[in-house]
Amino acid sequence: MKIILAIYIILVSNVFALNLSEKITVSGISSGGFFAHQFHIANSNLVEGAAIFAAGPYYCAKGSVALATNTCMKGNGAWGSAYQSYVFASGLAMMGLIDPTTNLKDDKVYIFSGQNDKTVVSSVSEELRDLYAFFGVKNLEYEGTLAAGHTYPTENKGVECELSEVPYIGNCNYNGALKSLSALYPEKKQRRFTFKGKTVEVDQAKHFTAFDVGAFTPLLQDKAYLYIPSRCKGDRKCDLHVAFHGCKQTVDHIGMSYINDTGIKEAADKLDVVVLFPQAKKSVIPGRNPHGCWDWWGHSGANYHLKDGQQMRIIKAVVLDILQKP
């Protein structure tokens, strides 16, 4: 029994014996898109690229559910929000509440908006594009030509492309995962032949503090998931990408579909990228966060958009743990 336990411990520890680049990239759709962008802006010392599907500019909601659902999703009054976000984020950076926004100019950004998306309309995504332009981002790709709904576009998985319904994964004859990851890692050649990697659990809960309990729960699952391509085990240098699901896309809502059916794992195999799939959690209290969305409007606290925001802090700790950085 002791021998079996020892072998198990060695195997578990070796899962994280990865040779990863110091900087990461992020992606996400809908609330995960807003959060991935938010994480990018606040942690630009760590993040060097972002792929954003169906989302808008930093601090668009200003801590208000009404603004989130109206201006930041329906686009009512959204014009000019890019410049407002630019000024606001620049001020936060000067105060040290987020990383210097001057880091962003050399980053790589991919933005996707479906023409039939009525949940987060294209004018909102265009403001996001303009915000990155204000920050001087040159490596910026915007895809807005597909007749897609509010969905993560794939080659052949999910519902009909123009629909906006669970699991919010669409059969669009478009490989959104590979297109976006290739935009974030343009120097990498896509491998024609790959072998399936391994998905392992990662402990999110160990990064909760004494303040992350009871009414102050961060609404995160205890576990996240890490996909490790077969070529990334051992000494081979790989990159780390963090992929945030959208609302109603947690493991409680759609099982492992966001992880298995978006094409992200297959794209990771082709580009030697390890992928972290963090997991949010729906609230018991109906009005707080019933759909397991990431916090881009303030349900976890007024500092949700800053480096020390509750979900931001915990996800960064998970990332640094995987990178084996203090």
Secondary structure, DSSP 4 states (H G I P E B T S, - for coil): -HHHHHHHHHHHHHHT--EEEEEEEEEEETHHHHHHHHHHHHTTTTEEEEEEES---TT-STT-HHHHHTHHHH-TT-TTHHHHHHHHHHHHHHTTSS--GGGGGG-EEEEE--TT--SS-HHHHHHHHHHHHHTT--EEEEE--S---SSEEESS-SEETT---TT-EEE-S--HHHHHHHHH-TTSPPPSS----EEEEEESGGG--TTSSGGG---B-SEEEEEE-GGGSTT-EEEEEEEE--TT-SHHHHTTHHHHHSSHHHHHHHHTEEEEE--B---SSTTT-TT----SSSTT-TTTTSTTSHHHHHHHHHHHHHHT--
